Amino acid sequence: MACLRDGFNRPIKYLRISVTDRCNFRCFYCMPQEGAINRCQTDLLTYEEIALIVRAAADLGLNKVRLTGGEPLVRAGMVDLVRMLADIPGIDDIAMTTNGMLLATHAEALRAAGLRRVNVSLDTLRPDRFARITSVPGFHKVMAGIQAAYEVGLRPIKINVVVVRGVNDDELVDLAAMTQENDWNIRFIELMPIGQSTDLSENGYMSIREIKERIAVLGPLLPDIRGEFLDGDGCPIKANSLADSMADSLPNGPARYFRLPDARGTIGFISPVSDHFCFDCNRLRLTSDGRLRPCLLWDDELDLRTPLRQGATIDDIRRLFVEAAAIKPEGHRLSERKVPTGRIMSEIGG
C-alpha cells in the first residue's frame, strides 16, 4: 500500500480525531472558565462520517487513530465508534486521550470494542490543586479510571502532565517518582502558546531542560532502550526489519523516553517549544466539526464536512487528504511569536 507523504517527504501515518469540543473540565490553560461556545450537534461529524473519513485515510496508508476532544467520553456512544473504527482494514492501532473522569465506567467496554491504549491528562497528585486546575473535584475518579484502564489491559498507561511554572512545577519530583513503583509513562509537556495558554506563555512556561534538572534529584535519567523502538505515544513500532523501521516508522512523534534506575515505568518529555519535533511529524488532525488540520500550530484547515454532506465519495475524501498533506508546513513559527488564533486547544484536540 502506498504511503501518503507530505511536501517534505514525511510519511503521514497517524490521524488524531476530535470527536467533540465539549469537556467536563475547565482547565485554565485549555478552556475559558465559563466554557467554550459549544457547537450544535448537527455541526459535529456523525460517527458514520468519521468512519468514512478513516476508511479513506486507511486507503492512503494511515494506520493509527487517536480519539480526543474536548473530552471524548462525554459524547454518547463512544464504544460504538471505537468498534466501527476497529473494523476498518488497515487500522491497527486505536488510542484515546482522556481526562479520565469517566474512564472507570467505560474502560472495559472500550477495550472489548478495540481500544488499545489511553493517555490520561493529570497535572497534579493533590486533590485540592486538581480541583483548582480543572474546576472539578474529581481527582479520585481520575485515579480510579487509571486503575480500571490498567486492569482491563489498556496499557501502557501514559499520564500527560502539562507543566506550568507557579502552578504544578513543585510536583515534578513527585510525579516522576510515580514511575519507580508503577508501570506508567509519565510525560512532561511544555506549555504551548495556543488558545487560553497564549497569555501564560511568558510566566508559566518551563522548558524540558529545566524540568529534567528538577527531577535529577531522583537519579540519572537513562535513555529507555525500548523507547527507541516506540512511536511518540509509546506504541511499539512494527517492522519486518530495521531498514523497514528506519524507512517507515522512525518519524516517531514528540516524546523522548527515559527511565530512572530500577524504575518500573518510564518518563517522557515533549518539547514543542524548546526543541520542536516538526521534522518528523507524521500526523494530521480532524476537528469535531469536520476540518482536516495539517498542523496543530497553524490555522490552515480543509473542510471535509461540507463535501461529505453534499455527496462526496470516498475517492473525493482521499483527494482532500492528499491536498492536506501537500500543504502541511515544515514546522511551526513559535520562535517568531506566530501562534494560531482561530481555535482554542479544546476545539482542536491537541
C-alpha positions as CSV (number, residue, x, y, z in Angstrom):
1,M,0.0,0.0,0.0
2,A,1.4,3.4,-0.9
3,C,2.1,5.7,2.0
4,L,0.8,9.3,2.0
5,R,3.7,11.8,2.2
6,D,3.7,15.5,2.7
7,G,5.6,18.1,0.7
8,F,8.7,17.4,2.8
9,N,8.6,13.6,2.2
10,R,7.4,12.9,5.7
11,P,5.2,9.8,5.9
12,I,1.7,10.5,7.2
13,K,0.6,7.5,9.2
14,Y,-1.5,9.0,12.1
15,L,-4.8,10.7,12.4
16,R,-6.0,12.5,15.6
17,I,-9.7,12.8,15.7
18,S,-11.5,15.3,18.0
19,V,-15.0,13.8,18.5
20,T,-16.4,16.7,20.5
21,D,-15.5,20.2,21.6
22,R,-17.2,19.7,24.9
23,C,-15.4,18.9,28.1
24,N,-16.5,18.2,31.7
25,F,-13.3,20.1,33.0
26,R,-12.3,23.7,32.7
27,C,-8.5,23.5,32.8
28,F,-7.4,27.1,32.8
29,Y,-4.7,26.7,30.1
30,C,-7.1,24.9,27.7
31,M,-10.5,26.4,28.0
32,P,-12.2,29.6,29.3
33,Q,-13.6,29.2,32.8
34,E,-17.1,29.9,31.5
35,G,-16.6,27.2,28.9
36,A,-16.3,27.4,25.2
37,I,-19.2,28.1,23.0
38,N,-20.2,24.5,22.1
39,R,-21.2,23.7,18.6
40,C,-24.6,22.4,17.7
41,Q,-24.9,18.7,17.5
42,T,-25.6,18.9,13.8
43,D,-22.2,20.7,13.3
44,L,-20.4,17.7,14.6
45,L,-19.4,14.8,12.3
46,T,-21.5,11.8,12.8
47,Y,-19.9,8.5,13.7
48,E,-20.7,7.2,10.2
49,E,-19.0,10.3,8.7
50,I,-15.9,9.8,10.9
51,A,-15.7,6.1,9.9
52,L,-15.9,7.0,6.2
53,I,-13.1,9.5,6.6
54,V,-11.0,7.0,8.4
55,R,-11.6,4.4,5.7
56,A,-10.3,7.0,3.2
57,A,-7.3,7.6,5.4
58,A,-6.5,3.9,5.7
59,D,-6.6,3.5,2.0
60,L,-3.7,6.1,1.9
61,G,-1.7,4.1,4.4
62,L,-2.7,5.8,7.7
63,N,-2.9,3.1,10.3
64,K,-3.1,4.8,13.6
65,V,-6.0,6.7,15.1
66,R,-6.3,8.6,18.3
67,L,-9.6,9.9,19.7
68,T,-9.6,13.2,21.5
69,G,-11.9,16.0,22.4
70,G,-12.7,18.2,24.3
71,E,-13.3,15.1,26.4
72,P,-14.2,12.2,24.1
73,L,-16.1,10.2,26.8
74,V,-18.7,13.0,27.2
75,R,-20.0,12.1,23.8
76,A,-22.6,9.3,23.9
77,G,-21.8,6.0,22.0
78,M,-18.0,6.3,22.1
79,V,-17.8,2.5,22.4
80,D,-19.7,2.2,19.2
81,L,-17.3,4.5,17.3
82,V,-14.3,2.5,18.6
83,R,-15.9,-0.7,17.3
84,M,-16.6,0.9,13.9
85,L,-13.0,2.1,13.5
86,A,-11.6,-1.2,14.7
87,D,-13.4,-3.0,11.8
88,I,-11.7,-0.8,9.2
89,P,-9.0,-2.7,7.3
90,G,-5.6,-1.2,7.8
91,I,-6.3,0.5,11.1
92,D,-4.1,-1.5,13.6
93,D,-4.0,0.9,16.5
94,I,-6.7,2.9,18.2
95,A,-6.0,5.0,21.2
96,M,-7.7,7.7,23.2
97,T,-6.6,10.8,25.1
98,T,-9.0,11.4,28.1
99,N,-9.1,13.3,31.3
100,G,-10.1,10.1,33.0
101,M,-13.1,11.3,34.8
102,L,-15.5,8.8,33.1
103,L,-12.9,6.2,32.3
104,A,-13.7,3.7,35.1
105,T,-17.2,3.4,33.8
106,H,-16.2,2.7,30.2
107,A,-12.7,1.1,30.3
108,E,-13.8,-2.5,30.0
109,A,-16.3,-1.9,27.1
110,L,-13.8,0.3,25.2
111,R,-11.1,-2.4,25.5
112,A,-13.6,-5.0,24.2
113,A,-14.5,-2.8,21.3
114,G,-10.9,-2.5,20.1
115,L,-9.3,0.4,22.0
116,R,-5.6,-0.3,22.6
117,R,-4.3,2.4,24.9
118,V,-5.2,5.5,26.8
119,N,-3.4,8.7,27.6
120,V,-4.8,10.3,30.7
121,S,-4.3,14.1,31.4
122,L,-3.3,14.6,35.1
123,D,-1.3,17.7,36.1
124,T,-1.2,17.1,39.8
125,L,-1.3,14.5,42.5
126,R,-3.0,16.8,45.0
127,P,-6.8,16.7,45.1
128,D,-7.2,20.3,46.2
129,R,-4.9,21.5,43.4
130,F,-6.6,19.2,40.9
131,A,-9.9,21.0,41.7
132,R,-8.3,24.4,41.2
133,I,-6.8,23.5,37.9
134,T,-9.8,21.7,36.4
135,S,-12.6,23.5,38.4
136,V,-13.9,20.0,39.2
137,P,-13.3,18.0,42.4
138,G,-12.7,14.7,40.6
139,F,-9.2,13.6,41.4
140,H,-10.1,10.3,42.9
141,K,-12.4,9.4,40.0
142,V,-9.5,10.0,37.6
143,M,-7.2,7.8,39.7
144,A,-9.9,5.1,39.7
145,G,-10.1,5.5,35.9
146,I,-6.4,5.0,35.5
147,Q,-6.6,1.8,37.7
148,A,-9.5,0.5,35.7
149,A,-7.7,1.1,32.4
150,Y,-4.7,-0.8,33.7
151,E,-6.7,-3.7,34.9
152,V,-8.6,-4.2,31.6
153,G,-5.3,-4.1,29.6
154,L,-5.3,-0.6,28.2
155,R,-1.5,-0.4,28.5
156,P,0.9,1.1,28.8
157,I,-0.7,3.7,30.9
158,K,0.5,7.2,29.9
159,I,0.0,10.2,32.0
160,N,0.2,13.6,30.3
161,V,1.4,16.4,32.6
162,V,1.3,20.0,31.3
163,V,3.9,21.8,33.3
164,V,3.0,25.4,34.3
165,R,5.5,27.4,36.4
166,G,4.0,28.5,39.7
167,V,1.1,26.1,39.4
168,N,2.5,22.5,39.5
169,D,6.2,22.7,39.0
170,D,6.7,21.9,42.7
171,E,5.4,18.4,42.0
172,L,7.8,17.4,39.2
173,V,9.8,15.1,41.5
174,D,6.7,13.5,43.0
175,L,5.2,12.9,39.6
176,A,8.4,11.4,38.2
177,A,8.8,9.2,41.3
178,M,5.5,7.6,40.4
179,T,7.4,5.6,37.7
180,Q,9.6,3.9,40.3
181,E,6.8,1.7,41.6
182,N,4.2,1.9,38.8
183,D,4.4,0.6,35.2
184,W,3.4,4.0,33.9
185,N,4.8,6.5,31.5
186,I,4.7,10.0,33.0
187,R,5.1,12.5,30.1
188,F,6.0,16.1,30.9
189,I,4.8,18.6,28.3
190,E,5.9,22.1,27.8
191,L,3.1,24.7,27.9
192,M,2.2,25.7,24.3
193,P,1.2,29.2,23.4
194,I,-2.2,28.4,21.9
195,G,-5.7,29.3,22.8
196,Q,-6.0,30.1,26.5
197,S,-2.4,29.4,27.2
198,T,-1.1,32.2,25.0
199,D,-1.2,34.7,27.8
200,L,0.5,32.3,30.2
201,S,3.5,31.5,27.9
202,E,5.8,34.2,29.3
203,N,5.4,33.5,33.0
204,G,4.0,30.0,33.0
205,Y,6.4,28.3,30.5
206,M,9.1,25.9,31.8
207,S,11.5,24.2,29.4
208,I,12.1,20.5,29.3
209,R,15.7,21.2,30.2
210,E,14.7,22.8,33.5
211,I,12.2,20.0,34.1
212,K,15.0,17.5,33.8
213,E,17.2,19.4,36.1
214,R,14.4,19.5,38.7
215,I,13.9,15.7,38.7
216,A,17.6,14.9,38.6
217,V,17.5,14.5,42.4
218,L,15.9,11.1,41.8
219,G,18.9,9.8,40.0
220,P,20.3,9.7,36.4
221,L,17.8,9.6,33.6
222,L,18.8,6.6,31.5
223,P,17.7,6.5,27.8
224,D,15.0,3.9,27.6
225,I,16.1,1.3,25.1
226,R,12.6,0.2,24.4
227,G,11.7,3.8,23.8
228,E,14.0,3.8,20.8
229,F,11.5,1.5,19.1
230,L,8.3,3.1,20.3
231,D,6.4,5.8,18.5
232,G,5.6,9.1,20.1
233,D,2.7,7.7,22.1
234,G,4.7,4.7,23.4
235,C,3.2,2.2,20.9
236,P,5.7,-0.5,19.7
237,I,7.0,0.1,16.1
238,K,6.1,-2.9,13.9
239,A,8.6,-3.6,11.2
240,N,10.0,-6.6,9.4
241,S,13.5,-5.3,9.5
242,L,15.5,-2.4,10.9
243,A,15.6,-1.0,7.4
244,D,11.8,-1.0,7.2
245,S,11.7,0.6,10.6
246,M,14.0,3.3,9.5
247,A,12.1,3.9,6.3
248,D,8.6,3.8,7.7
249,S,8.4,4.3,11.5
250,L,11.3,6.3,12.9
251,P,9.3,9.5,12.5
252,N,8.2,8.7,16.0
253,G,6.4,11.7,17.3
254,P,7.1,14.1,20.0
255,A,8.1,12.1,23.1
256,R,11.7,11.2,24.1
257,Y,11.8,8.4,26.7
258,F,14.0,7.8,29.8
259,R,14.0,5.6,32.9
260,L,15.1,6.2,36.4
261,P,17.5,3.4,37.7
262,D,15.4,0.2,38.5
263,A,12.1,2.0,37.8
264,R,9.2,0.0,36.5
265,G,7.9,2.9,34.4
266,T,9.3,5.5,32.1
267,I,9.5,9.3,31.8
268,G,8.7,11.0,28.6
269,F,9.5,14.6,27.6
270,I,7.6,16.6,25.0
271,S,9.2,19.9,24.0
272,P,7.1,21.6,21.3
273,V,8.7,25.0,22.1
274,S,12.3,24.5,23.2
275,D,13.2,21.6,20.9
276,H,10.4,21.1,18.4
277,F,9.8,17.8,16.7
278,C,8.3,19.1,13.4
279,F,11.0,17.5,11.3
280,D,9.5,14.0,11.9
281,C,5.8,14.9,12.4
282,N,3.6,12.1,10.9
283,R,0.1,13.3,11.7
284,L,-3.0,15.1,10.6
285,R,-5.8,16.3,12.8
286,L,-9.6,16.1,12.3
287,T,-11.7,18.6,14.2
288,S,-15.1,17.7,15.6
289,D,-16.8,19.9,13.1
290,G,-15.0,18.2,10.2
291,R,-12.0,20.2,9.4
292,L,-8.8,18.5,8.4
293,R,-5.9,20.4,10.0
294,P,-2.4,19.7,8.8
295,C,-0.6,21.3,11.8
296,L,-1.7,21.9,15.4
297,L,0.2,25.2,15.4
298,W,-1.1,26.7,12.2
299,D,-4.6,27.8,11.4
300,D,-4.9,26.2,8.0
301,E,-7.8,23.7,7.6
302,L,-9.6,21.9,4.9
303,D,-13.4,21.4,5.1
304,L,-14.4,17.7,4.9
305,R,-17.9,18.0,6.4
306,T,-19.4,20.1,3.6
307,P,-18.3,17.9,0.8
308,L,-19.4,14.8,2.7
309,R,-22.9,16.2,3.2
310,Q,-23.0,17.2,-0.5
311,G,-22.4,13.7,-1.6
312,A,-18.6,13.4,-1.8
313,T,-17.3,9.9,-2.5
314,I,-14.5,8.2,-0.6
315,D,-12.3,9.0,-3.6
316,D,-13.1,12.7,-3.1
317,I,-12.1,12.4,0.6
318,R,-8.9,10.7,-0.3
319,R,-8.0,13.6,-2.6
320,L,-8.7,16.1,0.2
321,F,-6.2,14.1,2.4
322,V,-3.6,14.3,-0.3
323,E,-4.3,18.1,-0.5
324,A,-4.0,18.5,3.3
325,A,-0.7,16.6,3.3
326,A,0.6,18.8,0.5
327,I,0.0,22.0,2.5
328,K,1.4,20.6,5.8
329,P,4.1,23.2,6.8
330,E,7.7,22.3,7.5
331,G,7.3,23.5,11.1
332,H,5.7,25.9,13.4
333,R,6.7,29.5,13.9
334,L,6.7,29.9,17.7
335,S,10.2,31.3,17.6
336,E,8.8,34.1,15.6
337,R,6.0,34.6,18.1
338,K,3.5,33.5,15.5
339,V,0.7,31.4,17.1
340,P,-2.6,30.1,15.8
341,T,-5.6,32.2,16.7
342,G,-8.5,30.5,15.1
343,R,-9.3,27.9,17.7
344,I,-8.7,27.2,21.4
345,M,-7.0,23.9,22.3
346,S,-10.2,22.2,23.4
347,E,-11.5,22.6,19.9
348,I,-8.5,21.0,18.2
349,G,-7.8,18.1,20.5
350,G,-4.1,18.7,20.9
